[in-house]
Amino acid sequence: MNKICDIELFLNKNKDPKYRTFITKLIPNCAYEILGVRIPKLRQFAKYLYKNNLFSNFINSPYHKYLEEFFLHRMILENFNDYNLLLKYLKDLLPYLNNWALTDGFKNNIIENHLDDFSHYIDENLNNKNPYIVRFMINMVMVYYINTDDLDKYLRKINSIKTTEYYLKMSISWFIVTAFSKRYVVTYNYFKSNKICDDDIKKMVKRKCLDSYLLTKEQKREICNILSI
């Protein structure tokens, strides 16, 4: 079962043409072939592979043919309990995550025990030339650092990112809105003195803030005022 061909067999047995059509529309211009295997089945299989130590050949070859192989690869890493190994395999995998779906939703609780070290890894990659690596790092900030003293630093760093990539702009806007909703005072004080220079991101932030159920009407009014929108 630890051979790549066996994993491919599992994926082909569990593909769903209707779900494939749905996913293909969500991820336009995906560089990898999409089979349409549903996420719960992938997650269950990833746990099986990890529990039975049947994944080494698979994750040591970070390039895959199918989108679902990348999901599976990432889900296997979510089960790792060795931080150094996790970081090694993340570094190998990230260059191949070239769409928004593959960069979102990753979480491994072992990182919470190594926040100082992992923050250095994030800082090294927030200006990476690959926009999807940057998006992954922003997602990691939202998962692990939004409620820490590092929020001020990441407000500054992420707000300074310059990009023409739509999906990276979307990620930056989500980060800003999440910061407002979870750490309103800190985020408000930052943007009271600092502007969002990108008009697209500014519009995204406004729309998401106004749609948010986590912000009060007064907070939404204040946000629009300080962002000059």
C-alpha positions in Angstrom: 0.0 0.0 0.0 3.0 2.4 0.3 3.5 2.5 -3.4 2.4 5.5 -5.4 0.4 3.3 -7.8 -1.7 2.0 -4.9 -2.6 5.5 -3.9 -3.5 6.3 -7.5 -5.7 3.2 -7.5 -7.6 4.5 -4.4 -8.1 7.9 -6.0 -9.5 6.5 -9.2 -11.8 4.1 -7.3 -13.2 7.1 -5.4 -13.5 9.7 -8.1 -16.9 11.4 -8.5 -17.5 13.0 -12.0 -20.1 15.4 -10.7 -17.8 16.6 -7.9 -15.0 16.9 -10.4 -17.2 19.3 -12.5 -17.9 21.3 -9.3 -14.2 21.5 -8.2 -13.0 22.4 -11.7 -15.3 25.5 -11.7 -13.9 26.5 -8.3 -10.3 26.2 -9.4 -10.0 27.6 -12.9 -6.8 26.8 -14.9 -5.7 24.2 -12.4 -2.3 22.9 -13.5 -3.1 19.4 -12.2 -5.6 16.9 -13.4 -8.7 16.8 -11.2 -10.4 13.4 -10.4 -13.2 14.7 -8.1 -12.4 12.7 -4.9 -14.3 14.3 -1.9 -12.3 15.8 0.9 -13.7 13.5 3.8 -12.5 10.4 1.9 -9.1 12.0 1.3 -8.7 12.9 4.9 -9.8 9.5 6.1 -7.3 7.8 3.7 -4.5 10.2 4.8 -5.0 9.2 8.5 -4.9 5.5 7.4 -1.7 6.0 5.5 -0.1 7.9 8.4 -1.3 5.5 11.1 0.1 2.5 9.2 3.3 4.2 8.1 2.5 3.7 4.5 3.3 7.2 3.2 7.1 7.6 2.9 7.4 6.9 -0.8 4.5 9.1 -1.6 5.7 12.3 0.3 9.3 11.9 -0.8 8.1 12.6 -4.3 6.5 16.1 -3.9 5.4 16.4 -7.5 2.1 14.7 -8.3 -0.1 14.3 -11.3 -3.5 14.8 -9.6 -4.8 17.7 -7.6 -6.1 15.1 -5.0 -2.6 13.8 -4.6 -1.5 17.2 -3.4 -4.5 17.4 -1.0 -3.6 13.9 0.3 0.1 14.8 0.7 -0.8 17.9 2.7 -3.3 16.0 4.9 -0.6 13.4 5.7 1.6 16.3 6.9 -1.2 17.5 9.1 -0.8 14.3 11.1 3.0 14.7 11.7 4.1 14.9 15.4 7.7 15.7 14.6 8.1 19.5 14.0 11.5 19.3 12.2 10.3 16.6 9.8 7.1 18.6 9.2 9.0 21.7 8.3 11.3 19.7 6.0 8.4 18.2 4.1 6.5 21.5 4.0 9.5 23.2 2.4 9.7 20.4 -0.2 5.9 20.6 -1.0 5.1 24.3 -1.0 6.6 25.1 -4.5 4.1 22.8 -6.1 1.0 24.3 -4.4 0.0 26.6 -7.3 -3.7 27.3 -6.7 -5.7 28.8 -3.8 -7.4 25.5 -2.8 -4.1 23.8 -2.0 -2.8 26.7 0.2 -5.9 27.0 2.4 -6.9 25.1 5.5 -3.6 23.6 6.6 -3.2 23.0 10.3 -0.9 20.9 12.4 -1.1 21.4 16.2 2.6 20.6 16.7 3.4 24.0 15.2 1.8 25.6 18.3 4.8 24.3 20.3 7.3 26.0 18.0 5.7 29.4 17.2 9.0 31.3 17.5 10.8 29.1 15.0 7.9 28.8 12.6 7.5 32.6 12.6 11.0 32.9 11.2 10.0 30.5 8.4 6.9 32.6 7.6 9.0 35.9 7.7 11.4 34.4 5.2 8.6 33.6 2.7 6.2 36.6 2.9 8.0 38.1 0.0 8.5 34.9 -2.0 8.1 35.3 -5.7 5.5 32.5 -5.7 2.2 34.1 -4.7 0.7 30.9 -3.5 3.6 30.3 -1.1 2.9 33.8 0.2 -0.8 33.0 0.5 0.0 29.9 2.4 2.1 31.9 4.9 -0.7 34.5 5.4 -3.0 31.6 6.2 -0.5 30.3 8.7 -0.5 33.8 10.3 -4.3 33.7 10.6 -4.2 30.2 12.2 -1.3 30.7 14.6 -0.5 34.3 15.2 -3.7 36.4 15.0 -4.1 36.2 18.8 -0.4 36.7 19.7 1.8 39.7 20.3 3.1 39.2 16.8 -0.1 40.6 15.2 1.4 44.1 15.0 4.4 42.8 13.1 2.2 40.8 10.7 -0.2 43.7 10.1 2.8 45.7 9.0 4.5 43.0 6.9 1.3 41.7 5.2 0.0 45.2 4.5 3.3 46.0 2.8 3.0 43.1 0.3 2.7 44.4 -3.3 1.1 42.0 -5.8 -1.0 41.9 -9.0 -2.3 38.4 -8.2 -6.0 38.2 -7.5 -5.9 35.3 -5.1 -3.1 36.8 -3.1 -5.0 40.1 -2.8 -8.0 38.1 -1.6 -5.8 36.4 1.1 -4.5 39.8 2.3 -8.0 41.2 2.6 -9.1 38.1 4.5 -6.2 38.5 6.9 -7.1 42.2 7.5 -10.8 41.4 8.1 -10.0 38.5 10.4 -7.6 40.7 12.4 -10.4 43.3 12.7 -12.9 40.7 13.9 -10.6 39.0 16.4 -8.3 41.8 17.6 -10.3 44.9 16.8 -8.4 47.4 19.0 -4.9 46.4 17.8 -6.0 46.3 14.2 -7.9 49.6 14.4 -4.9 51.3 16.0 -2.6 50.1 13.2 -4.9 51.2 10.3 -5.6 54.5 12.0 -2.0 55.4 11.2 -1.4 53.2 8.1 -3.2 53.0 4.8 -4.0 50.1 2.5 -2.4 51.3 -0.7 -3.9 48.8 -3.1 -7.4 49.8 -4.1 -8.5 46.3 -4.9 -7.6 45.1 -1.4 -9.2 48.1 0.1 -12.5 47.3 -1.7 -12.3 43.7 -0.7 -11.8 44.6 2.9 -14.7 47.0 2.9 -17.0 44.4 1.3 -15.9 41.6 3.7 -16.2 43.9 6.8 -19.7 45.0 5.9 -20.7 41.4 5.4 -19.2 40.2 8.6 -21.4 39.0 11.5 -18.5 39.4 13.9 -18.2 43.2 13.6 -20.7 45.6 15.1 -22.3 48.4 13.1 -20.2 50.9 14.9 -17.0 49.0 14.2 -17.9 48.8 10.5 -18.5 52.5 10.4 -15.1 53.2 12.1 -13.3 50.8 9.7 -14.8 52.6 6.7 -13.7 55.9 8.2 -10.1 55.0 8.9 -9.7 53.3 5.6 -11.2 56.3 3.8 -13.7 54.1 1.9 
